[in-house]
Amino acid sequence: MAKSDGCDYFRRTSLFWIFTVTLSMGYFTWVVFWPHQVPYDYFGPVGTLSKYLADNHYSLMYKGWWATWIIHLAEALFAMKVCSDIGVDSTVVRFLWFIQTVLYGFASLGLLLKYKREHRPKQQ
């Protein structure tokens, strides 16, 4: 079997992170944009904290929601730089890394950084 030089390297993040980040960001979005529709009592201590934050610190929650997406976007742009550094030339593969990192943040970027560390040229 031929060895890959990294130009087409893509690895999907684990289902654990996909599930966790999707639910967390979905809940965060729900609390920020539709706070009066959230059944806080069903979420136990997390619901109590969410209700308190939505009622008393809404502007912080709103800014935090935007900050979260801006951070994910910055991580995705950094992933594009890492792709260049390790020689990922395929536009499709770079697009997959970008989208996955925007959606799942460091859970995706961590895989790319691990690959970069493991496939660094050995120093003499």
N, CA, C and O atoms as CSV, one atom per row, in Angstrom:
chain,resi,resn,atom,element,x,y,z
A,1,MET,N,N,0.836,-1.170,0.000
A,1,MET,CA,C,0.000,0.000,0.000
A,1,MET,C,C,0.887,1.242,0.000
A,1,MET,O,O,1.888,1.295,0.715
A,2,ALA,N,N,0.527,2.215,-0.783
A,2,ALA,CA,C,1.308,3.448,-0.884
A,2,ALA,C,C,1.132,4.307,0.364
A,2,ALA,O,O,0.059,4.361,0.965
A,3,LYS,N,N,2.210,4.968,0.729
A,3,LYS,CA,C,2.146,5.883,1.867
A,3,LYS,C,C,1.675,7.251,1.385
A,3,LYS,O,O,2.051,7.719,0.311
A,4,SER,N,N,0.843,7.877,2.210
A,4,SER,CA,C,0.374,9.219,1.883
A,4,SER,C,C,1.410,10.240,2.339
A,4,SER,O,O,2.042,10.079,3.383
A,5,ASP,N,N,1.571,11.288,1.546
A,5,ASP,CA,C,2.488,12.361,1.926
A,5,ASP,C,C,1.769,13.458,2.707
A,5,ASP,O,O,2.365,14.492,3.010
A,6,GLY,N,N,0.510,13.245,3.033
A,6,GLY,CA,C,-0.240,14.218,3.818
A,6,GLY,C,C,-1.068,15.169,2.976
A,6,GLY,O,O,-1.825,15.971,3.522
A,7,CYS,N,N,-0.940,15.097,1.644
A,7,CYS,CA,C,-1.646,16.057,0.797
A,7,CYS,C,C,-3.152,15.824,0.788
A,7,CYS,O,O,-3.910,16.701,0.372
A,8,ASP,N,N,-3.589,14.664,1.237
A,8,ASP,CA,C,-5.023,14.387,1.266
A,8,ASP,C,C,-5.487,13.918,2.648
A,8,ASP,O,O,-6.485,13.207,2.763
A,9,TYR,N,N,-4.760,14.318,3.693
A,9,TYR,CA,C,-5.070,13.870,5.051
A,9,TYR,C,C,-6.319,14.556,5.587
A,9,TYR,O,O,-6.376,15.783,5.673
A,10,PHE,N,N,-7.315,13.760,5.945
A,10,PHE,CA,C,-8.492,14.267,6.662
A,10,PHE,C,C,-8.962,13.188,7.624
A,10,PHE,O,O,-9.001,12.003,7.295
A,11,ARG,N,N,-9.312,13.628,8.804
A,11,ARG,CA,C,-9.830,12.700,9.798
A,11,ARG,C,C,-11.009,13.371,10.492
A,11,ARG,O,O,-10.890,14.487,10.999
A,12,ARG,N,N,-12.127,12.695,10.510
A,12,ARG,CA,C,-13.315,13.224,11.175
A,12,ARG,C,C,-13.115,13.168,12.675
A,12,ARG,O,O,-12.545,12.212,13.201
A,13,THR,N,N,-13.591,14.211,13.369
A,13,THR,CA,C,-13.491,14.217,14.816
A,13,THR,C,C,-14.381,13.118,15.389
A,13,THR,O,O,-15.267,12.620,14.695
A,14,SER,N,N,-14.164,12.739,16.619
A,14,SER,CA,C,-14.900,11.613,17.204
A,14,SER,C,C,-16.376,11.961,17.385
A,14,SER,O,O,-16.742,13.128,17.530
A,15,LEU,N,N,-17.199,10.943,17.373
A,15,LEU,CA,C,-18.637,11.135,17.561
A,15,LEU,C,C,-18.943,11.762,18.915
A,15,LEU,O,O,-19.922,12.495,19.056
A,16,PHE,N,N,-18.105,11.475,19.917
A,16,PHE,CA,C,-18.294,12.084,21.227
A,16,PHE,C,C,-18.266,13.605,21.114
A,16,PHE,O,O,-19.150,14.284,21.635
A,17,TRP,N,N,-17.244,14.143,20.429
A,17,TRP,CA,C,-17.130,15.594,20.292
A,17,TRP,C,C,-18.204,16.167,19.391
A,17,TRP,O,O,-18.722,17.250,19.661
A,18,ILE,N,N,-18.546,15.465,18.332
A,18,ILE,CA,C,-19.623,15.931,17.458
A,18,ILE,C,C,-20.910,16.073,18.259
A,18,ILE,O,O,-21.590,17.096,18.173
A,19,PHE,N,N,-21.242,15.055,19.033
A,19,PHE,CA,C,-22.455,15.049,19.850
A,19,PHE,C,C,-22.386,16.132,20.930
A,19,PHE,O,O,-23.334,16.900,21.096
A,20,THR,N,N,-21.281,16.198,21.656
A,20,THR,CA,C,-21.138,17.139,22.767
A,20,THR,C,C,-21.173,18.594,22.301
A,20,THR,O,O,-21.901,19.407,22.870
A,21,VAL,N,N,-20.401,18.924,21.285
A,21,VAL,CA,C,-20.346,20.311,20.817
A,21,VAL,C,C,-21.676,20.717,20.175
A,21,VAL,O,O,-22.143,21.837,20.380
A,22,THR,N,N,-22.278,19.829,19.411
A,22,THR,CA,C,-23.562,20.146,18.772
A,22,THR,C,C,-24.634,20.418,19.815
A,22,THR,O,O,-25.365,21.404,19.712
A,23,LEU,N,N,-24.734,19.551,20.820
A,23,LEU,CA,C,-25.738,19.774,21.866
A,23,LEU,C,C,-25.434,21.026,22.687
A,23,LEU,O,O,-26.341,21.797,23.002
A,24,SER,N,N,-24.177,21.228,23.030
A,24,SER,CA,C,-23.805,22.405,23.829
A,24,SER,C,C,-24.084,23.705,23.087
A,24,SER,O,O,-24.685,24.627,23.640
A,25,MET,N,N,-23.651,23.774,21.847
A,25,MET,CA,C,-23.887,24.999,21.074
A,25,MET,C,C,-25.367,25.173,20.759
A,25,MET,O,O,-25.863,26.299,20.716
A,26,GLY,N,N,-26.068,24.080,20.540
A,26,GLY,CA,C,-27.511,24.170,20.326
A,26,GLY,C,C,-28.224,24.709,21.549
A,26,GLY,O,O,-29.099,25.568,21.438
A,27,TYR,N,N,-27.850,24.204,22.719
A,27,TYR,CA,C,-28.445,24.680,23.971
A,27,TYR,C,C,-28.082,26.143,24.224
A,27,TYR,O,O,-28.934,26.936,24.624
A,28,PHE,N,N,-26.837,26.494,23.995
A,28,PHE,CA,C,-26.376,27.870,24.168
A,28,PHE,C,C,-27.174,28.809,23.252
A,28,PHE,O,O,-27.619,29.873,23.683
A,29,THR,N,N,-27.350,28.410,21.991
A,29,THR,CA,C,-28.120,29.201,21.035
A,29,THR,C,C,-29.564,29.354,21.498
A,29,THR,O,O,-30.136,30.440,21.415
A,30,TRP,N,N,-30.144,28.277,21.980
A,30,TRP,CA,C,-31.524,28.279,22.470
A,30,TRP,C,C,-31.673,29.264,23.632
A,30,TRP,O,O,-32.611,30.061,23.661
A,31,VAL,N,N,-30.746,29.203,24.583
A,31,VAL,CA,C,-30.806,30.088,25.760
A,31,VAL,C,C,-30.607,31.549,25.358
A,31,VAL,O,O,-31.250,32.438,25.916
A,32,VAL,N,N,-29.729,31.799,24.402
A,32,VAL,CA,C,-29.440,33.175,24.009
A,32,VAL,C,C,-30.566,33.786,23.176
A,32,VAL,O,O,-30.950,34.931,23.414
A,33,PHE,N,N,-31.097,33.052,22.216
A,33,PHE,CA,C,-32.058,33.641,21.285
A,33,PHE,C,C,-33.527,33.378,21.632
A,33,PHE,O,O,-34.400,34.133,21.204
A,34,TRP,N,N,-33.807,32.345,22.381
A,34,TRP,CA,C,-35.182,32.039,22.780
A,34,TRP,C,C,-35.244,31.686,24.263
A,34,TRP,O,O,-35.708,30.601,24.615
A,35,PRO,N,N,-34.786,32.583,25.138
A,35,PRO,CA,C,-34.670,32.248,26.561
A,35,PRO,C,C,-36.002,31.936,27.244
A,35,PRO,O,O,-36.026,31.205,28.234
A,36,HIS,N,N,-37.098,32.473,26.737
A,36,HIS,CA,C,-38.386,32.238,27.380
A,36,HIS,C,C,-39.023,30.916,26.967
A,36,HIS,O,O,-40.037,30.516,27.540
A,37,GLN,N,N,-38.446,30.237,25.985
A,37,GLN,CA,C,-38.975,28.958,25.536
A,37,GLN,C,C,-38.223,27.758,26.113
A,37,GLN,O,O,-38.623,26.614,25.898
A,38,VAL,N,N,-37.154,28.011,26.834
A,38,VAL,CA,C,-36.328,26.925,27.376
A,38,VAL,C,C,-36.968,26.385,28.661
A,38,VAL,O,O,-37.252,27.158,29.576
A,39,PRO,N,N,-37.198,25.063,28.740
A,39,PRO,CA,C,-37.721,24.462,29.981
A,39,PRO,C,C,-36.573,24.227,30.969
A,39,PRO,O,O,-36.102,23.100,31.119
A,40,TYR,N,N,-36.130,25.283,31.634
A,40,TYR,CA,C,-34.953,25.235,32.494
A,40,TYR,C,C,-35.046,24.152,33.568
A,40,TYR,O,O,-34.028,23.568,33.938
A,41,ASP,N,N,-36.238,23.875,34.068
A,41,ASP,CA,C,-36.408,22.890,35.146
A,41,ASP,C,C,-35.953,21.490,34.728
A,41,ASP,O,O,-35.538,20.697,35.574
A,42,TYR,N,N,-36.029,21.182,33.436
A,42,TYR,CA,C,-35.638,19.857,32.951
A,42,TYR,C,C,-34.123,19.655,32.894
A,42,TYR,O,O,-33.650,18.528,32.747
A,43,PHE,N,N,-33.375,20.731,33.010
A,43,PHE,CA,C,-31.926,20.648,32.863
A,43,PHE,C,C,-31.169,20.692,34.182
A,43,PHE,O,O,-29.944,20.814,34.187
A,44,GLY,N,N,-31.871,20.596,35.282
A,44,GLY,CA,C,-31.246,20.531,36.600
A,44,GLY,C,C,-30.380,21.747,36.901
A,44,GLY,O,O,-30.778,22.878,36.620
A,45,PRO,N,N,-29.180,21.519,37.479
A,45,PRO,CA,C,-28.306,22.633,37.833
A,45,PRO,C,C,-27.870,23.471,36.617
A,45,PRO,O,O,-27.692,24.684,36.730
A,46,VAL,N,N,-27.704,22.833,35.485
A,46,VAL,CA,C,-27.327,23.568,34.274
A,46,VAL,C,C,-28.468,24.508,33.877
A,46,VAL,O,O,-28.231,25.645,33.470
A,47,GLY,N,N,-29.696,24.027,33.999
A,47,GLY,CA,C,-30.856,24.860,33.698
A,47,GLY,C,C,-30.978,26.033,34.649
A,47,GLY,O,O,-31.295,27.147,34.231
A,48,THR,N,N,-30.727,25.788,35.935
A,48,THR,CA,C,-30.779,26.858,36.933
A,48,THR,C,C,-29.740,27.931,36.627
A,48,THR,O,O,-30.042,29.124,36.669
A,49,LEU,N,N,-28.524,27.510,36.322
A,49,LEU,CA,C,-27.464,28.451,35.972
A,49,LEU,C,C,-27.811,29.199,34.682
A,49,LEU,O,O,-27.623,30.412,34.591
A,50,SER,N,N,-28.313,28.473,33.696
A,50,SER,CA,C,-28.678,29.093,32.423
A,50,SER,C,C,-29.765,30.146,32.610
A,50,SER,O,O,-29.687,31.232,32.034
A,51,LYS,N,N,-30.773,29.829,33.411
A,51,LYS,CA,C,-31.864,30.776,33.664
A,51,LYS,C,C,-31.326,32.018,34.370
A,51,LYS,O,O,-31.673,33.141,34.005
A,52,TYR,N,N,-30.490,31.819,35.367
A,52,TYR,CA,C,-29.894,32.951,36.080
A,52,TYR,C,C,-29.108,33.838,35.113
A,52,TYR,O,O,-29.265,35.059,35.118
A,53,LEU,N,N,-28.259,33.218,34.280
A,53,LEU,CA,C,-27.443,33.989,33.340
A,53,LEU,C,C,-28.314,34.694,32.298
A,53,LEU,O,O,-28.055,35.848,31.958
A,54,ALA,N,N,-29.340,34.014,31.792
A,54,ALA,CA,C,-30.229,34.618,30.797
A,54,ALA,C,C,-31.020,35.778,31.401
A,54,ALA,O,O,-31.245,36.789,30.736
A,55,ASP,N,N,-31.436,35.638,32.642
A,55,ASP,CA,C,-32.229,36.688,33.298
A,55,ASP,C,C,-31.383,37.870,33.762
A,55,ASP,O,O,-31.827,39.015,33.680
A,56,ASN,N,N,-30.180,37.609,34.244
A,56,ASN,CA,C,-29.383,38.663,34.876
A,56,ASN,C,C,-28.166,39.134,34.083
A,56,ASN,O,O,-27.638,40.215,34.341
A,57,HIS,N,N,-27.725,38.338,33.133
A,57,HIS,CA,C,-26.512,38.681,32.384
A,57,HIS,C,C,-26.701,38.377,30.894
A,57,HIS,O,O,-25.835,37.780,30.255
A,58,TYR,N,N,-27.835,38.794,30.361
A,58,TYR,CA,C,-28.152,38.454,28.980
A,58,TYR,C,C,-27.118,39.001,27.992
A,58,TYR,O,O,-26.714,38.299,27.065
A,59,SER,N,N,-26.692,40.243,28.188
A,59,SER,CA,C,-25.738,40.822,27.230
A,59,SER,C,C,-24.413,40.049,27.230
A,59,SER,O,O,-23.771,39.916,26.188
A,60,LEU,N,N,-24.014,39.549,28.384
A,60,LEU,CA,C,-22.808,38.732,28.460
A,60,LEU,C,C,-23.000,37.414,27.698
A,60,LEU,O,O,-22.102,36.957,26.990
A,61,MET,N,N,-24.173,36.821,27.854
A,61,MET,CA,C,-24.471,35.573,27.135
A,61,MET,C,C,-24.468,35.818,25.618
A,61,MET,O,O,-23.909,35.030,24.855
A,62,TYR,N,N,-25.093,36.908,25.201
A,62,TYR,CA,C,-25.166,37.243,23.776
A,62,TYR,C,C,-23.764,37.468,23.202
A,62,TYR,O,O,-23.424,36.933,22.147
A,63,LYS,N,N,-22.965,38.258,23.902
A,63,LYS,CA,C,-21.588,38.506,23.449
A,63,LYS,C,C,-20.754,37.236,23.493
A,63,LYS,O,O,-19.894,37.022,22.639
A,64,GLY,N,N,-21.009,36.392,24.490
A,64,GLY,CA,C,-20.308,35.115,24.587
A,64,GLY,C,C,-20.632,34.188,23.436
A,64,GLY,O,O,-19.771,33.457,22.947
A,65,TRP,N,N,-21.900,34.227,23.002
A,65,TRP,CA,C,-22.317,33.394,21.861
A,65,TRP,C,C,-21.545,33.817,20.612
A,65,TRP,O,O,-21.014,32.973,19.890
A,66,TRP,N,N,-21.484,35.131,20.361
A,66,TRP,CA,C,-20.731,35.626,19.208
A,66,TRP,C,C,-19.243,35.342,19.348
A,66,TRP,O,O,-18.584,34.975,18.375
A,67,ALA,N,N,-18.716,35.509,20.550
A,67,ALA,CA,C,-17.292,35.240,20.780
A,67,ALA,C,C,-16.955,33.781,20.490
A,67,ALA,O,O,-15.902,33.476,19.929
A,68,THR,N,N,-17.856,32.888,20.877
A,68,THR,CA,C,-17.640,31.463,20.622
A,68,THR,C,C,-17.502,31.188,19.135
A,68,THR,O,O,-16.598,30.459,18.726
A,69,TRP,N,N,-18.383,31.759,18.316
A,69,TRP,CA,C,-18.312,31.525,16.872
A,69,TRP,C,C,-17.101,32.214,16.257
A,69,TRP,O,O,-16.507,31.692,15.314
A,70,ILE,N,N,-16.730,33.375,16.778
A,70,ILE,CA,C,-15.533,34.061,16.266
A,70,ILE,C,C,-14.281,33.240,16.577
A,70,ILE,O,O,-13.374,33.139,15.751
A,71,ILE,N,N,-14.241,32.659,17.770
A,71,ILE,CA,C,-13.103,31.800,18.137
A,71,ILE,C,C,-13.055,30.568,17.239
A,71,ILE,O,O,-11.980,30.177,16.783
A,72,HIS,N,N,-14.198,29.959,16.981
A,72,HIS,CA,C,-14.229,28.796,16.085
A,72,HIS,C,C,-13.761,29.183,14.681
A,72,HIS,O,O,-13.037,28.426,14.035
A,73,LEU,N,N,-14.173,30.353,14.214
A,73,LEU,CA,C,-13.733,30.814,12.900
A,73,LEU,C,C,-12.219,31.049,12.880
A,73,LEU,O,O,-11.544,30.686,11.917
A,74,ALA,N,N,-11.692,31.658,13.945
A,74,ALA,CA,C,-10.243,31.869,14.034
A,74,ALA,C,C,-9.497,30.529,14.045
A,74,ALA,O,O,-8.452,30.393,13.408
A,75,GLU,N,N,-10.032,29.550,14.763
A,75,GLU,CA,C,-9.415,28.216,14.773
A,75,GLU,C,C,-9.438,27.608,13.379
A,75,GLU,O,O,-8.478,26.957,12.968
A,76,ALA,N,N,-10.537,27.819,12.645
A,76,ALA,CA,C,-10.637,27.275,11.293
A,76,ALA,C,C,-9.626,27.935,10.357
A,76,ALA,O,O,-9.030,27.268,9.511
A,77,LEU,N,N,-9.438,29.233,10.508
A,77,LEU,CA,C,-8.429,29.924,9.693
A,77,LEU,C,C,-7.029,29.432,10.041
A,77,LEU,O,O,-6.184,29.275,9.159
A,78,PHE,N,N,-6.784,29.188,11.336
A,78,PHE,CA,C,-5.500,28.623,11.748
A,78,PHE,C,C,-5.335,27.210,11.180
A,78,PHE,O,O,-4.228,26.819,10.807
A,79,ALA,N,N,-6.422,26.447,11.111
A,79,ALA,CA,C,-6.363,25.102,10.523
A,79,ALA,C,C,-5.927,25.176,9.063
A,79,ALA,O,O,-5.221,24.291,8.579
A,80,MET,N,N,-6.347,26.235,8.356
A,80,MET,CA,C,-5.926,26.398,6.964
A,80,MET,C,C,-4.412,26.623,6.889
A,80,MET,O,O,-3.756,26.117,5.979
A,81,LYS,N,N,-3.861,27.375,7.836
A,81,LYS,CA,C,-2.416,27.585,7.879
A,81,LYS,C,C,-1.693,26.274,8.169
A,81,LYS,O,O,-0.674,25.969,7.550
A,82,VAL,N,N,-2.228,25.500,9.115
A,82,VAL,CA,C,-1.620,24.211,9.445
A,82,VAL,C,C,-1.680,23.288,8.227
A,82,VAL,O,O,-0.722,22.567,7.948
A,83,CYS,N,N,-2.797,23.306,7.506
A,83,CYS,CA,C,-2.896,22.497,6.279
A,83,CYS,C,C,-1.788,22.874,5.303
A,83,CYS,O,O,-1.167,22.001,4.696
A,84,SER,N,N,-1.545,24.154,5.154
A,84,SER,CA,C,-0.456,24.600,4.267
A,84,SER,C,C,0.889,24.110,4.773
A,84,SER,O,O,1.726,23.658,3.992
A,85,ASP,N,N,1.095,24.199,6.085
A,85,ASP,CA,C,2.369,23.789,6.677
A,85,ASP,C,C,2.667,22.308,6.467
A,85,ASP,O,O,3.819,21.929,6.254
A,86,ILE,N,N,1.638,21.475,6.527
A,86,ILE,CA,C,1.876,20.030,6.398
A,86,ILE,C,C,1.691,19.528,4.976
A,86,ILE,O,O,1.836,18.334,4.717
A,87,GLY,N,N,1.371,20.428,4.051
A,87,GLY,CA,C,1.301,20.051,2.645
A,87,GLY,C,C,-0.029,19.517,2.190
A,87,GLY,O,O,-0.082,18.770,1.213
A,88,VAL,N,N,-1.116,19.870,2.864
A,88,VAL,CA,C,-2.440,19.463,2.388
A,88,VAL,C,C,-2.818,20.424,1.268
A,88,VAL,O,O,-3.153,21.583,1.513
A,89,ASP,N,N,-2.761,19.927,0.041
A,89,ASP,CA,C,-2.989,20.768,-1.134
A,89,ASP,C,C,-4.394,20.638,-1.702
A,89,ASP,O,O,-4.850,21.523,-2.427
A,90,SER,N,N,-5.072,19.573,-1.392
A,90,SER,CA,C,-6.400,19.329,-1.945
A,90,SER,C,C,-7.399,20.366,-1.426
A,90,SER,O,O,-7.560,20.541,-0.218
A,91,THR,N,N,-8.060,21.043,-2.355
A,91,THR,CA,C,-9.051,22.058,-1.986
A,91,THR,C,C,-10.203,21.436,-1.211
A,91,THR,O,O,-10.695,22.028,-0.251
A,92,VAL,N,N,-10.629,20.268,-1.611
A,92,VAL,CA,C,-11.742,19.590,-0.931
A,92,VAL,C,C,-11.359,19.235,0.500
A,92,VAL,O,O,-12.145,19.445,1.423
A,93,VAL,N,N,-10.166,18.702,0.687
A,93,VAL,CA,C,-9.717,18.314,2.025
A,93,VAL,C,C,-9.546,19.552,2.899
A,93,VAL,O,O,-9.921,19.532,4.071
A,94,ARG,N,N,-8.995,20.615,2.355
A,94,ARG,CA,C,-8.856,21.863,3.125
A,94,ARG,C,C,-10.229,22.405,3.520
A,94,ARG,O,O,-10.410,22.888,4.638
A,95,PHE,N,N,-11.192,22.326,2.605
A,95,PHE,CA,C,-12.553,22.766,2.893
A,95,PHE,C,C,-13.166,21.931,4.017
A,95,PHE,O,O,-13.836,22.466,4.901
A,96,LEU,N,N,-12.933,20.615,3.977
A,96,LEU,CA,C,-13.441,19.737,5.041
A,96,LEU,C,C,-12.856,20.116,6.398
A,96,LEU,O,O,-13.577,20.165,7.394
A,97,TRP,N,N,-11.543,20.385,6.440
A,97,TRP,CA,C,-10.916,20.813,7.698
A,97,TRP,C,C,-11.504,22.137,8.168
A,97,TRP,O,O,-11.769,22.316,9.356
A,98,PHE,N,N,-11.709,23.063,7.236
A,98,PHE,CA,C,-12.253,24.371,7.592
A,98,PHE,C,C,-13.648,24.241,8.193
A,98,PHE,O,O,-13.911,24.766,9.275
A,99,ILE,N,N,-14.530,23.551,7.506
A,99,ILE,CA,C,-15.918,23.395,7.980
A,99,ILE,C,C,-15.949,22.642,9.304
A,99,ILE,O,O,-16.639,23.053,10.237
A,100,GLN,N,N,-15.210,21.550,9.391
A,100,GLN,CA,C,-15.216,20.769,10.630
A,100,GLN,C,C,-14.697,21.601,11.798
A,100,GLN,O,O,-15.221,21.497,12.907
A,101,THR,N,N,-13.682,22.420,11.568
A,101,THR,CA,C,-13.129,23.222,12.649
A,101,THR,C,C,-14.060,24.374,13.022
A,101,THR,O,O,-14.152,24.722,14.199
A,102,VAL,N,N,-14.748,24.972,12.059
A,102,VAL,CA,C,-15.746,25.990,12.395
A,102,VAL,C,C,-16.824,25.378,13.285
A,102,VAL,O,O,-17.249,25.998,14.260
A,103,LEU,N,N,-17.262,24.183,12.960
A,103,LEU,CA,C,-18.352,23.560,13.714
A,103,LEU,C,C,-17.914,23.004,15.059
A,103,LEU,O,O,-18.644,23.134,16.042
A,104,TYR,N,N,-16.735,22.384,15.127
A,104,TYR,CA,C,-16.342,21.656,16.337
A,104,TYR,C,C,-15.107,22.211,17.027
A,104,TYR,O,O,-14.669,21.660,18.037
A,105,GLY,N,N,-14.542,23.279,16.509
A,105,GLY,CA,C,-13.451,23.969,17.181
A,105,GLY,C,C,-12.223,23.112,17.414
A,105,GLY,O,O,-11.747,22.419,16.515
A,106,PHE,N,N,-11.717,23.172,18.640
A,106,PHE,CA,C,-10.461,22.508,18.953
A,106,PHE,C,C,-10.563,20.992,18.858
A,106,PHE,O,O,-9.543,20.323,18.689
A,107,ALA,N,N,-11.758,20.436,18.963
A,107,ALA,CA,C,-11.910,18.989,18.794
A,107,ALA,C,C,-11.429,18.565,17.407
A,107,ALA,O,O,-10.916,17.459,17.240
A,108,SER,N,N,-11.591,19.430,16.425
A,108,SER,CA,C,-11.097,19.163,15.075
A,108,SER,C,C,-9.650,19.622,14.919
A,108,SER,O,O,-8.801,18.878,14.427
A,109,LEU,N,N,-9.381,20.850,15.343
A,109,LEU,CA,C,-8.029,21.400,15.197
A,109,LEU,C,C,-7.000,20.542,15.915
A,109,LEU,O,O,-5.873,20.408,15.439
A,110,GLY,N,N,-7.361,19.968,17.032
A,110,GLY,CA,C,-6.453,19.105,17.780
A,110,GLY,C,C,-5.969,17.917,16.957
A,110,GLY,O,O,-4.810,17.516,17.060
A,111,LEU,N,N,-6.858,17.353,16.138
A,111,LEU,CA,C,-6.470,16.226,15.273
A,111,LEU,C,C,-5.423,16.667,14.246
A,111,LEU,O,O,-4.465,15.949,13.960
A,112,LEU,N,N,-5.632,17.846,13.711
A,112,LEU,CA,C,-4.697,18.357,12.711
A,112,LEU,C,C,-3.343,18.688,13.337
A,112,LEU,O,O,-2.295,18.410,12.752
A,113,LEU,N,N,-3.374,19.279,14.519
A,113,LEU,CA,C,-2.109,19.597,15.206
A,113,LEU,C,C,-1.362,18.332,15.617
A,113,LEU,O,O,-0.133,18.288,15.568
A,114,LYS,N,N,-2.107,17.304,16.021
A,114,LYS,CA,C,-1.479,16.029,16.383
A,114,LYS,C,C,-0.799,15.418,15.149
A,114,LYS,O,O,0.322,14.918,15.236
A,115,TYR,N,N,-1.484,15.461,14.009
A,115,TYR,CA,C,-0.900,14.948,12.772
A,115,TYR,C,C,0.368,15.730,12.417
A,115,TYR,O,O,1.371,15.143,12.011
A,116,LYS,N,N,0.319,17.046,12.572
A,116,LYS,CA,C,1.482,17.880,12.263
A,116,LYS,C,C,2.663,17.504,13.153
A,116,LYS,O,O,3.792,17.390,12.677
A,117,ARG,N,N,2.401,17.310,14.445
A,117,ARG,CA,C,3.470,16.941,15.391
A,117,ARG,C,C,4.063,15.578,15.049
A,117,ARG,O,O,5.280,15.393,15.096
A,118,GLU,N,N,3.205,14.631,14.708
A,118,GLU,CA,C,3.669,13.265,14.446
A,118,GLU,C,C,4.400,13.124,13.120
A,118,GLU,O,O,5.196,12.200,12.955
A,119,HIS,N,N,4.148,14.017,12.175
A,119,HIS,CA,C,4.749,13.892,10.852
A,119,HIS,C,C,5.750,15.008,10.556
A,119,HIS,O,O,6.029,15.319,9.398
A,120,ARG,N,N,6.269,15.587,11.596
A,120,ARG,CA,C,7.315,16.609,11.468
A,120,ARG,C,C,8.608,15.914,11.064
A,120,ARG,O,O,8.903,14.825,11.556
A,121,PRO,N,N,9.373,16.520,10.189
A,121,PRO,CA,C,10.665,15.910,9.829
A,121,PRO,C,C,11.573,15.779,11.051
A,121,PRO,O,O,11.651,16.680,11.885
A,122,LYS,N,N,12.249,14.649,11.136
A,122,LYS,CA,C,13.170,14.410,12.250
A,122,LYS,C,C,14.380,15.317,12.107
A,122,LYS,O,O,14.932,15.464,11.016
A,123,GLN,N,N,14.791,15.927,13.221
A,123,GLN,CA,C,15.965,16.793,13.193
A,123,GLN,C,C,17.200,15.950,13.476
A,123,GLN,O,O,17.187,15.065,14.331
A,124,GLN,N,N,18.253,16.239,12.750
A,124,GLN,CA,C,19.493,15.463,12.865
A,124,GLN,C,C,20.341,15.982,13.990
A,124,GLN,O,O,21.424,15.454,14.240
